[in-house]
Structures are given as structure tokens and as C-alpha cells.
């Protein structure tokens, strides 16, 4: 479902860029952050106790500003990279976020991986390589880019910021709440993207020839992004940010399958092979759970909740209760 949401954002963006010559990625993100603000931030404002919006802002406002900045700029840098480098470079280098995510999870979330997890990641990246090879053979690599080095650097920075955002998301969702994460991202994402929108895309937005079709594409993009942001914390809470990022590698393939009918892409059997390889790696990763190594806070051995003496008293009390019940 998350991959299909990403596929929806890719298709609507491509329609806007190719058919209507509209290139306003920050405006598209701004609408999504506004929806998050209207739904989740307002929800936080009406909660009571320590989960109230004002209480959260008093304690952790600067942390969520950094999180919002990372999330906004990750979206912006990846989209901007397409103007400088090639589709192949973006697809390959975007996978750089997965090892960064695993490293951050190791040090921040204390996730501990087994050998099978590293093998599964390698299998998924092999599937991405197969997909890129299929793109080249199908002739989709027709953009040489204006400055490949700058584009590649933007992709690496964007992928790293995505990893930072996802690790923070996993921490907040598992330790605090999903509503708090989405509410804070909606609040600061709206502010940051709104300011950047006025600075970077003011002229582009003013030149748009608005009609109901363009407005509908903007709405469809925003709804897909809203669903992606709303559902991803639910999946991360029961799995992990790494497994989610491996699973959504299939989003590019869904976009390609839809592009066969919508944009006239050429079909290649390597697309089916790459989809199978990515899914195999994803299933392999999820087959064995990761473990969490809690940080050592003290050298004193932890005291067990029930010692031998307490266990004896507990058994004695249980026998007395059984005897009373029998009488």
C-alpha cells in the first residue's frame, strides 16, 4: 500500500511535468504538510495532559524543528536532483539511504542485525540494479543531466536526510505516539516548506495556467502523500524503518507498470525479474526479527522481579487461595 501511494505521487508529478509543464515540487509538499497540520496538529491541540500541543512544544520544540527541516529538505533535494543528473543515478544513489538508515538504527535505536539481514539488503539492492539495467535497455535513460556531480551529491544528501527522518519517526512512534510525530511534522513542515516556497518557487507558481485538471492532479498528489505519511508510522511501529524502506523499493516498479499504459514505456522482462528479486530480499529480511540491545545504564546486575523467597511466598499465597476457594 505504501508503494502504491508513492507510485501515485510519481504518476501525478509526471503528468504535471510532462503534459502541463508544471514543476513545483515544494508547492506539492506544502499542500501535504498543510493536510497533516489540519488533521494531526489540530488533534494534538485538543488533547489534554502531557500530550497537548503546547506541552510538547515547551519541551521539545527545537528537536521537531530539526526533524521538520530534515523531512522537507529530503523531499526537495531528491526532486531537484532530477534537473542535474540522470534517472539511473537517482535510482541507484537513492538506495544509499538504506545503509545510512541501518547505521543510524544501530547507534540510535540500538538495533542489532544478523547476517541474514545484510544478505537480504544486498539482494534488494541487486533487484534495484536489475531495474536500472531494464531502464537502460528499454531506452528510458534519455536525460544526460546538466551537471551530474551536483545531482549525485543532492541525491546522497536527500537520501541521508530521509534516513534521519525515518529513524526519528521510528523512535517517536515506538516510544511516544504516532499522533505526536505527524502533528509536529505537519506544524513545522508547513512553516518551513511555506517559507521555502515563497523564496524558491514564487515565479514558477505565478506562471501556472490553472484549470480543474491541474488542480485535480495537485489534490491527488497531496492525498497520496497524506496517506503515505499517515500509514507509514503504523507499519514502522510493528516492523522497522529499514524493512519499510526495503519494501517501498517496489514503488518504482509499480510506476513503471502503470507507465506502460499511461506513458507508453517499453516493457522488459527484467522488470518482472527485478520485482521478484526485491520481494525475495524483503521477505528474507522480515523472516528473522532484529533484536534490540538496550544501553547499559549501570554496572550493577539488574534485580529480578521475583526472587526465590518472593516466589515461595507467592506459591504459599496461591495455595491458601485455592484452599479457601475449595471450602
Short mmCIF file of the C-alpha atoms (twelve columns), coordinates in Angstrom:
data_MODEL
# 
_entry.id   MODEL 
# 
loop_
_atom_site.group_PDB 
_atom_site.id 
_atom_site.type_symbol 
_atom_site.label_atom_id 
_atom_site.label_alt_id 
_atom_site.label_comp_id 
_atom_site.label_asym_id 
_atom_site.label_seq_id 
_atom_site.Cartn_x 
_atom_site.Cartn_y 
_atom_site.Cartn_z 
_atom_site.pdbx_PDB_model_num 
ATOM 1   C CA . UNK A 1   0.000   0.000   0.000   1 
ATOM 2   C CA . UNK A 2   2.837   2.418   0.815   1 
ATOM 3   C CA . UNK A 3   4.490   1.629   -2.519  1 
ATOM 4   C CA . UNK A 4   1.223   2.313   -4.331  1 
ATOM 5   C CA . UNK A 5   0.946   5.685   -2.552  1 
ATOM 6   C CA . UNK A 6   4.463   6.573   -3.718  1 
ATOM 7   C CA . UNK A 7   3.528   5.346   -7.189  1 
ATOM 8   C CA . UNK A 8   0.543   7.730   -7.139  1 
ATOM 9   C CA . UNK A 9   2.787   10.680  -6.278  1 
ATOM 10  C CA . UNK A 10  5.200   9.761   -9.095  1 
ATOM 11  C CA . UNK A 11  2.439   9.455   -11.712 1 
ATOM 12  C CA . UNK A 12  0.739   12.728  -10.778 1 
ATOM 13  C CA . UNK A 13  4.091   14.541  -10.715 1 
ATOM 14  C CA . UNK A 14  4.978   13.160  -14.134 1 
ATOM 15  C CA . UNK A 15  1.627   14.245  -15.564 1 
ATOM 16  C CA . UNK A 16  2.145   17.755  -14.179 1 
ATOM 17  C CA . UNK A 17  5.695   17.974  -15.535 1 
ATOM 18  C CA . UNK A 18  5.219   16.393  -18.972 1 
ATOM 19  C CA . UNK A 19  1.686   17.288  -20.012 1 
ATOM 20  C CA . UNK A 20  1.147   20.632  -18.263 1 
ATOM 21  C CA . UNK A 21  4.798   21.778  -17.858 1 
ATOM 22  C CA . UNK A 22  4.271   22.391  -14.133 1 
ATOM 23  C CA . UNK A 23  7.364   21.964  -11.951 1 
ATOM 24  C CA . UNK A 24  6.514   22.979  -8.384  1 
ATOM 25  C CA . UNK A 25  7.656   20.210  -6.005  1 
ATOM 26  C CA . UNK A 26  7.702   22.490  -2.963  1 
ATOM 27  C CA . UNK A 27  4.091   23.537  -3.566  1 
ATOM 28  C CA . UNK A 28  3.100   19.872  -3.781  1 
ATOM 29  C CA . UNK A 29  4.841   19.118  -0.480  1 
ATOM 30  C CA . UNK A 30  3.381   22.248  1.127   1 
ATOM 31  C CA . UNK A 31  -0.183  21.068  0.442   1 
ATOM 32  C CA . UNK A 32  0.611   17.704  2.066   1 
ATOM 33  C CA . UNK A 33  2.085   19.351  5.175   1 
ATOM 34  C CA . UNK A 34  -0.999  21.582  5.401   1 
ATOM 35  C CA . UNK A 35  -3.228  18.481  5.422   1 
ATOM 36  C CA . UNK A 36  -1.091  16.947  8.183   1 
ATOM 37  C CA . UNK A 37  -1.338  20.210  10.126  1 
ATOM 38  C CA . UNK A 38  -5.125  20.471  9.776   1 
ATOM 39  C CA . UNK A 39  -5.667  16.864  10.846  1 
ATOM 40  C CA . UNK A 40  -2.946  15.806  13.299  1 
ATOM 41  C CA . UNK A 41  -1.668  19.106  14.713  1 
ATOM 42  C CA . UNK A 42  -5.209  20.251  15.453  1 
ATOM 43  C CA . UNK A 43  -5.813  16.844  17.070  1 
ATOM 44  C CA . UNK A 44  -2.809  17.441  19.354  1 
ATOM 45  C CA . UNK A 45  -4.112  20.909  20.255  1 
ATOM 46  C CA . UNK A 46  -7.303  19.414  21.721  1 
ATOM 47  C CA . UNK A 47  -5.578  16.651  23.693  1 
ATOM 48  C CA . UNK A 48  -5.146  17.015  27.443  1 
ATOM 49  C CA . UNK A 49  -2.208  16.405  29.768  1 
ATOM 50  C CA . UNK A 50  1.377   15.950  28.645  1 
ATOM 51  C CA . UNK A 51  0.326   15.024  25.098  1 
ATOM 52  C CA . UNK A 52  -1.065  18.509  24.467  1 
ATOM 53  C CA . UNK A 53  0.472   20.541  21.653  1 
ATOM 54  C CA . UNK A 54  1.703   23.339  23.931  1 
ATOM 55  C CA . UNK A 55  3.303   20.908  26.394  1 
ATOM 56  C CA . UNK A 56  5.150   19.137  23.580  1 
ATOM 57  C CA . UNK A 57  6.368   22.451  22.138  1 
ATOM 58  C CA . UNK A 58  7.641   23.638  25.528  1 
ATOM 59  C CA . UNK A 59  9.744   20.501  25.996  1 
ATOM 60  C CA . UNK A 60  10.915  19.526  22.507  1 
ATOM 61  C CA . UNK A 61  10.258  22.357  20.057  1 
ATOM 62  C CA . UNK A 62  13.855  22.565  18.767  1 
ATOM 63  C CA . UNK A 63  14.065  18.816  18.149  1 
ATOM 64  C CA . UNK A 64  10.952  18.854  15.991  1 
ATOM 65  C CA . UNK A 65  12.213  21.900  14.057  1 
ATOM 66  C CA . UNK A 66  15.278  19.866  13.065  1 
ATOM 67  C CA . UNK A 67  13.078  16.882  12.201  1 
ATOM 68  C CA . UNK A 68  10.782  19.040  10.066  1 
ATOM 69  C CA . UNK A 69  13.785  20.597  8.317   1 
ATOM 70  C CA . UNK A 70  15.245  17.159  7.520   1 
ATOM 71  C CA . UNK A 71  11.927  15.898  6.165   1 
ATOM 72  C CA . UNK A 72  11.231  18.951  3.982   1 
ATOM 73  C CA . UNK A 73  14.739  19.173  2.549   1 
ATOM 74  C CA . UNK A 74  14.896  15.409  1.860   1 
ATOM 75  C CA . UNK A 75  11.814  15.702  -0.353  1 
ATOM 76  C CA . UNK A 76  13.129  18.829  -2.051  1 
ATOM 77  C CA . UNK A 77  16.701  17.627  -2.738  1 
ATOM 78  C CA . UNK A 78  15.637  14.361  -4.390  1 
ATOM 79  C CA . UNK A 79  13.221  16.141  -6.742  1 
ATOM 80  C CA . UNK A 80  15.741  18.897  -7.500  1 
ATOM 81  C CA . UNK A 81  18.414  16.284  -8.344  1 
ATOM 82  C CA . UNK A 82  16.454  15.201  -11.432 1 
ATOM 83  C CA . UNK A 83  17.340  18.551  -13.040 1 
ATOM 84  C CA . UNK A 84  21.070  17.820  -12.846 1 
ATOM 85  C CA . UNK A 85  21.672  14.094  -13.030 1 
ATOM 86  C CA . UNK A 86  20.182  11.022  -14.701 1 
ATOM 87  C CA . UNK A 87  17.293  8.780   -13.731 1 
ATOM 88  C CA . UNK A 88  19.749  5.891   -13.288 1 
ATOM 89  C CA . UNK A 89  21.874  7.869   -10.832 1 
ATOM 90  C CA . UNK A 90  18.836  8.885   -8.779  1 
ATOM 91  C CA . UNK A 91  17.505  5.321   -8.583  1 
ATOM 92  C CA . UNK A 92  20.881  3.852   -7.618  1 
ATOM 93  C CA . UNK A 93  22.139  6.550   -5.257  1 
ATOM 94  C CA . UNK A 94  18.755  6.850   -3.536  1 
ATOM 95  C CA . UNK A 95  19.447  3.378   -2.136  1 
ATOM 96  C CA . UNK A 96  22.342  4.956   -0.196  1 
ATOM 97  C CA . UNK A 97  19.735  5.841   2.413   1 
ATOM 98  C CA . UNK A 98  19.301  2.181   3.409   1 
ATOM 99  C CA . UNK A 99  22.848  1.570   4.770   1 
ATOM 100 C CA . UNK A 100 22.729  5.036   6.376   1 
ATOM 101 C CA . UNK A 101 19.422  4.078   7.977   1 
ATOM 102 C CA . UNK A 102 20.852  0.800   9.252   1 
ATOM 103 C CA . UNK A 103 23.874  2.598   10.737  1 
ATOM 104 C CA . UNK A 104 21.702  5.203   12.459  1 
ATOM 105 C CA . UNK A 105 19.398  2.463   13.772  1 
ATOM 106 C CA . UNK A 106 22.433  0.637   15.152  1 
ATOM 107 C CA . UNK A 107 23.724  3.640   17.126  1 
ATOM 108 C CA . UNK A 108 20.489  5.492   17.976  1 
ATOM 109 C CA . UNK A 109 17.849  2.753   18.262  1 
ATOM 110 C CA . UNK A 110 20.349  0.036   19.304  1 
ATOM 111 C CA . UNK A 111 19.101  -2.305  16.588  1 
ATOM 112 C CA . UNK A 112 21.259  -5.382  16.149  1 
ATOM 113 C CA . UNK A 113 21.275  -7.184  12.801  1 
ATOM 114 C CA . UNK A 114 22.065  -10.750 11.879  1 
ATOM 115 C CA . UNK A 115 23.962  -11.917 8.807   1 
ATOM 116 C CA . UNK A 116 20.694  -12.748 7.042   1 
ATOM 117 C CA . UNK A 117 19.624  -9.081  7.239   1 
ATOM 118 C CA . UNK A 118 22.752  -7.890  5.420   1 
ATOM 119 C CA . UNK A 119 22.241  -10.611 2.796   1 
ATOM 120 C CA . UNK A 120 18.599  -9.508  2.361   1 
ATOM 121 C CA . UNK A 121 19.631  -5.870  1.865   1 
ATOM 122 C CA . UNK A 122 22.207  -6.941  -0.732  1 
ATOM 123 C CA . UNK A 123 19.509  -8.953  -2.557  1 
ATOM 124 C CA . UNK A 124 17.174  -5.925  -2.594  1 
ATOM 125 C CA . UNK A 125 19.929  -3.680  -3.962  1 
ATOM 126 C CA . UNK A 126 20.621  -6.311  -6.632  1 
ATOM 127 C CA . UNK A 127 16.960  -6.034  -7.616  1 
ATOM 128 C CA . UNK A 128 17.309  -2.264  -7.924  1 
ATOM 129 C CA . UNK A 129 20.358  -2.766  -10.147 1 
ATOM 130 C CA . UNK A 130 18.330  -5.112  -12.349 1 
ATOM 131 C CA . UNK A 131 15.570  -2.489  -12.599 1 
ATOM 132 C CA . UNK A 132 18.059  0.203   -13.638 1 
ATOM 133 C CA . UNK A 133 19.501  -2.159  -16.247 1 
ATOM 134 C CA . UNK A 134 16.000  -2.722  -17.596 1 
ATOM 135 C CA . UNK A 135 15.508  1.074   -17.803 1 
ATOM 136 C CA . UNK A 136 18.673  1.462   -19.875 1 
ATOM 137 C CA . UNK A 137 17.780  -1.399  -22.227 1 
ATOM 138 C CA . UNK A 138 14.237  -0.030  -22.628 1 
ATOM 139 C CA . UNK A 139 15.607  3.382   -23.586 1 
ATOM 140 C CA . UNK A 140 14.252  5.315   -20.601 1 
ATOM 141 C CA . UNK A 141 17.695  6.783   -19.854 1 
ATOM 142 C CA . UNK A 142 17.394  9.723   -22.235 1 
ATOM 143 C CA . UNK A 143 18.394  12.567  -19.923 1 
ATOM 144 C CA . UNK A 144 22.122  13.104  -19.609 1 
ATOM 145 C CA . UNK A 145 21.709  15.820  -16.967 1 
ATOM 146 C CA . UNK A 146 23.253  19.279  -16.900 1 
ATOM 147 C CA . UNK A 147 25.701  18.700  -14.028 1 
ATOM 148 C CA . UNK A 148 25.867  15.087  -12.941 1 
ATOM 149 C CA . UNK A 149 28.189  15.649  -9.965  1 
ATOM 150 C CA . UNK A 150 25.895  18.240  -8.353  1 
ATOM 151 C CA . UNK A 151 22.880  15.993  -8.964  1 
ATOM 152 C CA . UNK A 152 24.583  12.965  -7.425  1 
ATOM 153 C CA . UNK A 153 25.552  14.982  -4.339  1 
ATOM 154 C CA . UNK A 154 21.955  16.190  -3.982  1 
ATOM 155 C CA . UNK A 155 20.677  12.596  -4.150  1 
ATOM 156 C CA . UNK A 156 23.150  11.437  -1.480  1 
ATOM 157 C CA . UNK A 157 22.205  14.336  0.803   1 
ATOM 158 C CA . UNK A 158 18.488  13.743  0.240   1 
ATOM 159 C CA . UNK A 159 18.804  10.005  0.897   1 
ATOM 160 C CA . UNK A 160 20.760  10.680  4.100   1 
ATOM 161 C CA . UNK A 161 18.128  13.165  5.316   1 
ATOM 162 C CA . UNK A 162 15.407  10.611  4.541   1 
ATOM 163 C CA . UNK A 163 17.292  8.133   6.744   1 
ATOM 164 C CA . UNK A 164 17.497  10.679  9.571   1 
ATOM 165 C CA . UNK A 165 13.780  11.413  9.265   1 
ATOM 166 C CA . UNK A 166 12.869  7.707   9.242   1 
ATOM 167 C CA . UNK A 167 14.989  6.900   12.305  1 
ATOM 168 C CA . UNK A 168 13.393  9.788   14.201  1 
ATOM 169 C CA . UNK A 169 9.990   8.585   13.055  1 
ATOM 170 C CA . UNK A 170 10.640  5.068   14.349  1 
ATOM 171 C CA . UNK A 171 11.849  6.429   17.700  1 
ATOM 172 C CA . UNK A 172 8.861   8.767   18.194  1 
ATOM 173 C CA . UNK A 173 6.275   6.236   17.001  1 
ATOM 174 C CA . UNK A 174 7.570   3.422   19.224  1 
ATOM 175 C CA . UNK A 175 8.496   5.480   22.300  1 
ATOM 176 C CA . UNK A 176 5.849   8.231   22.181  1 
ATOM 177 C CA . UNK A 177 2.936   8.290   19.717  1 
ATOM 178 C CA . UNK A 178 2.080   8.413   16.037  1 
ATOM 179 C CA . UNK A 179 -0.106  11.497  16.520  1 
ATOM 180 C CA . UNK A 180 2.787   13.424  18.068  1 
ATOM 181 C CA . UNK A 181 5.119   12.662  15.166  1 
ATOM 182 C CA . UNK A 182 2.602   13.548  12.453  1 
ATOM 183 C CA . UNK A 183 1.355   16.603  14.320  1 
ATOM 184 C CA . UNK A 184 4.838   18.037  14.776  1 
ATOM 185 C CA . UNK A 185 5.884   17.244  11.200  1 
ATOM 186 C CA . UNK A 186 2.674   18.872  9.981   1 
ATOM 187 C CA . UNK A 187 3.308   22.010  12.053  1 
ATOM 188 C CA . UNK A 188 6.974   22.622  11.284  1 
ATOM 189 C CA . UNK A 189 6.801   21.115  7.798   1 
ATOM 190 C CA . UNK A 190 4.105   23.644  6.886   1 
ATOM 191 C CA . UNK A 191 6.160   26.560  8.251   1 
ATOM 192 C CA . UNK A 192 9.472   25.519  6.659   1 
ATOM 193 C CA . UNK A 193 8.047   24.489  3.281   1 
ATOM 194 C CA . UNK A 194 5.877   27.632  3.191   1 
ATOM 195 C CA . UNK A 195 8.903   29.907  3.699   1 
ATOM 196 C CA . UNK A 196 10.969  27.963  1.176   1 
ATOM 197 C CA . UNK A 197 8.039   28.021  -1.254  1 
ATOM 198 C CA . UNK A 198 7.960   31.823  -1.242  1 
ATOM 199 C CA . UNK A 199 11.725  32.019  -1.757  1 
ATOM 200 C CA . UNK A 200 12.302  29.287  -4.354  1 
ATOM 201 C CA . UNK A 201 9.091   28.730  -6.347  1 
ATOM 202 C CA . UNK A 202 7.241   32.044  -6.307  1 
ATOM 203 C CA . UNK A 203 7.804   32.711  -10.033 1 
ATOM 204 C CA . UNK A 204 7.056   29.116  -11.050 1 
ATOM 205 C CA . UNK A 205 3.716   29.168  -9.241  1 
ATOM 206 C CA . UNK A 206 2.777   32.560  -10.688 1 
ATOM 207 C CA . UNK A 207 3.318   31.202  -14.225 1 
ATOM 208 C CA . UNK A 208 0.976   28.191  -13.810 1 
ATOM 209 C CA . UNK A 209 -2.076  28.318  -16.087 1 
ATOM 210 C CA . UNK A 210 -4.580  26.910  -13.600 1 
ATOM 211 C CA . UNK A 211 -7.532  24.751  -14.641 1 
ATOM 212 C CA . UNK A 212 -9.514  21.978  -12.985 1 
ATOM 213 C CA . UNK A 213 -7.247  19.202  -14.350 1 
ATOM 214 C CA . UNK A 214 -4.087  20.725  -12.869 1 
ATOM 215 C CA . UNK A 215 -5.883  21.354  -9.565  1 
ATOM 216 C CA . UNK A 216 -7.111  17.742  -9.547  1 
ATOM 217 C CA . UNK A 217 -3.557  16.442  -10.067 1 
ATOM 218 C CA . UNK A 218 -2.318  18.577  -7.157  1 
ATOM 219 C CA . UNK A 219 -5.128  17.231  -4.962  1 
ATOM 220 C CA . UNK A 220 -4.382  13.613  -5.999  1 
ATOM 221 C CA . UNK A 221 -0.687  14.072  -5.204  1 
ATOM 222 C CA . UNK A 222 -1.474  15.591  -1.803  1 
ATOM 223 C CA . UNK A 223 -3.890  12.773  -0.905  1 
ATOM 224 C CA . UNK A 224 -1.344  10.105  -1.863  1 
ATOM 225 C CA . UNK A 225 1.313   11.821  0.254   1 
ATOM 226 C CA . UNK A 226 -1.113  12.258  3.149   1 
ATOM 227 C CA . UNK A 227 -1.954  8.538   3.064   1 
ATOM 228 C CA . UNK A 228 1.756   7.683   2.866   1 
ATOM 229 C CA . UNK A 229 2.604   9.823   5.892   1 
ATOM 230 C CA . UNK A 230 -0.437  8.546   7.829   1 
ATOM 231 C CA . UNK A 231 0.109   4.833   7.214   1 
ATOM 232 C CA . UNK A 232 3.911   4.602   7.304   1 
ATOM 233 C CA . UNK A 233 4.110   5.064   11.123  1 
ATOM 234 C CA . UNK A 234 1.654   2.181   11.555  1 
ATOM 235 C CA . UNK A 235 3.924   -0.127  9.551   1 
ATOM 236 C CA . UNK A 236 7.115   1.152   11.198  1 
ATOM 237 C CA . UNK A 237 5.629   0.547   14.649  1 
ATOM 238 C CA . UNK A 238 5.150   -3.186  14.008  1 
ATOM 239 C CA . UNK A 239 8.304   -3.658  11.878  1 
ATOM 240 C CA . UNK A 240 11.140  -1.142  11.491  1 
ATOM 241 C CA . UNK A 241 12.144  1.791   9.323   1 
ATOM 242 C CA . UNK A 242 14.689  -0.373  7.485   1 
ATOM 243 C CA . UNK A 243 12.176  -3.053  6.485   1 
ATOM 244 C CA . UNK A 244 9.706   -0.384  5.338   1 
ATOM 245 C CA . UNK A 245 12.357  1.241   3.138   1 
ATOM 246 C CA . UNK A 246 13.202  -2.136  1.616   1 
ATOM 247 C CA . UNK A 247 9.544   -2.791  0.891   1 
ATOM 248 C CA . UNK A 248 8.924   0.535   -0.824  1 
ATOM 249 C CA . UNK A 249 11.753  -0.126  -3.290  1 
ATOM 250 C CA . UNK A 250 8.974   -1.721  -5.348  1 
ATOM 251 C CA . UNK A 251 7.346   1.718   -5.805  1 
ATOM 252 C CA . UNK A 252 9.490   2.465   -8.873  1 
ATOM 253 C CA . UNK A 253 8.384   -0.807  -10.415 1 
ATOM 254 C CA . UNK A 254 4.697   -0.037  -9.843  1 
ATOM 255 C CA . UNK A 255 5.292   3.314   -11.529 1 
ATOM 256 C CA . UNK A 256 6.904   1.529   -14.465 1 
ATOM 257 C CA . UNK A 257 3.996   -0.904  -14.787 1 
ATOM 258 C CA . UNK A 258 1.485   1.955   -14.841 1 
ATOM 259 C CA . UNK A 259 3.764   3.841   -17.240 1 
ATOM 260 C CA . UNK A 260 3.396   1.033   -19.776 1 
ATOM 261 C CA . UNK A 261 -0.224  2.103   -20.253 1 
ATOM 262 C CA . UNK A 262 -0.131  5.799   -19.365 1 
ATOM 263 C CA . UNK A 263 3.169   6.994   -20.861 1 
ATOM 264 C CA . UNK A 264 3.972   4.334   -23.456 1 
ATOM 265 C CA . UNK A 265 7.008   2.814   -21.734 1 
ATOM 266 C CA . UNK A 266 8.599   -0.223  -23.354 1 
ATOM 267 C CA . UNK A 267 8.151   -3.493  -21.470 1 
ATOM 268 C CA . UNK A 268 11.114  -5.616  -20.431 1 
ATOM 269 C CA . UNK A 269 11.118  -8.991  -18.721 1 
ATOM 270 C CA . UNK A 270 13.834  -7.643  -16.434 1 
ATOM 271 C CA . UNK A 271 11.150  -5.568  -14.669 1 
ATOM 272 C CA . UNK A 272 9.417   -8.767  -13.530 1 
ATOM 273 C CA . UNK A 273 12.787  -10.240 -12.528 1 
ATOM 274 C CA . UNK A 274 13.763  -7.133  -10.532 1 
ATOM 275 C CA . UNK A 275 10.365  -7.072  -8.774  1 
ATOM 276 C CA . UNK A 276 10.812  -10.744 -7.817  1 
ATOM 277 C CA . UNK A 277 14.355  -10.150 -6.525  1 
ATOM 278 C CA . UNK A 278 13.321  -7.144  -4.408  1 
ATOM 279 C CA . UNK A 279 10.362  -9.020  -2.917  1 
ATOM 280 C CA . UNK A 280 12.603  -12.025 -2.200  1 
ATOM 281 C CA . UNK A 281 15.051  -9.798  -0.332  1 
ATOM 282 C CA . UNK A 282 12.218  -8.089  1.544   1 
ATOM 283 C CA . UNK A 283 10.696  -11.415 2.657   1 
ATOM 284 C CA . UNK A 284 14.164  -12.658 3.610   1 
ATOM 285 C CA . UNK A 285 14.748  -9.571  5.773   1 
ATOM 286 C CA . UNK A 286 11.368  -9.907  7.519   1 
ATOM 287 C CA . UNK A 287 11.799  -13.660 8.096   1 
ATOM 288 C CA . UNK A 288 14.182  -13.059 11.009  1 
ATOM 289 C CA . UNK A 289 13.452  -10.294 13.521  1 
ATOM 290 C CA . UNK A 290 16.183  -7.916  14.594  1 
ATOM 291 C CA . UNK A 291 16.976  -7.638  18.274  1 
ATOM 292 C CA . UNK A 292 17.428  -4.535  20.398  1 
ATOM 293 C CA . UNK A 293 20.470  -4.121  22.617  1 
ATOM 294 C CA . UNK A 294 19.469  -1.856  25.478  1 
ATOM 295 C CA . UNK A 295 22.256  0.517   26.552  1 
ATOM 296 C CA . UNK A 296 23.968  -0.420  29.816  1 
ATOM 297 C CA . UNK A 297 22.994  2.219   32.361  1 
ATOM 298 C CA . UNK A 298 24.714  0.642   35.348  1 
ATOM 299 C CA . UNK A 299 27.329  -1.997  36.118  1 
ATOM 300 C CA . UNK A 300 25.143  -3.377  38.936  1 
ATOM 301 C CA . UNK A 301 23.324  -6.544  37.840  1 
ATOM 302 C CA . UNK A 302 19.580  -5.997  37.431  1 
ATOM 303 C CA . UNK A 303 17.370  -7.282  40.247  1 
ATOM 304 C CA . UNK A 304 14.851  -9.883  39.161  1 
ATOM 305 C CA . UNK A 305 11.221  -9.035  39.746  1 
ATOM 306 C CA . UNK A 306 10.571  -12.230 41.768  1 
ATOM 307 C CA . UNK A 307 13.371  -13.747 43.866  1 
ATOM 308 C CA . UNK A 308 13.398  -17.221 45.412  1 
ATOM 309 C CA . UNK A 309 11.906  -16.002 48.707  1 
ATOM 310 C CA . UNK A 310 9.217   -13.978 46.951  1 
ATOM 311 C CA . UNK A 311 8.430   -16.932 44.739  1 
ATOM 312 C CA . UNK A 312 7.938   -19.127 47.814  1 
ATOM 313 C CA . UNK A 313 5.591   -16.558 49.401  1 
ATOM 314 C CA . UNK A 314 3.686   -16.285 46.124  1 
ATOM 315 C CA . UNK A 315 3.202   -20.039 45.944  1 
ATOM 316 C CA . UNK A 316 2.075   -20.127 49.586  1 
ATOM 317 C CA . UNK A 317 -0.494  -17.383 48.955  1 
ATOM 318 C CA . UNK A 318 -1.741  -19.201 45.859  1 
ATOM 319 C CA . UNK A 319 -2.201  -22.456 47.808  1 
ATOM 320 C CA . UNK A 320 -4.144  -20.603 50.535  1 
ATOM 321 C CA . UNK A 321 -6.420  -19.051 47.892  1 
ATOM 322 C CA . UNK A 322 -7.069  -22.434 46.308  1 
ATOM 323 C CA . UNK A 323 -7.858  -23.941 49.724  1 
ATOM 324 C CA . UNK A 324 -10.280 -21.108 50.554  1 
ATOM 325 C CA . UNK A 325 -11.941 -21.466 47.167  1 
ATOM 326 C CA . UNK A 326 -12.345 -25.208 47.698  1 
ATOM 327 C CA . UNK A 327 -14.021 -24.607 51.090  1 
# 
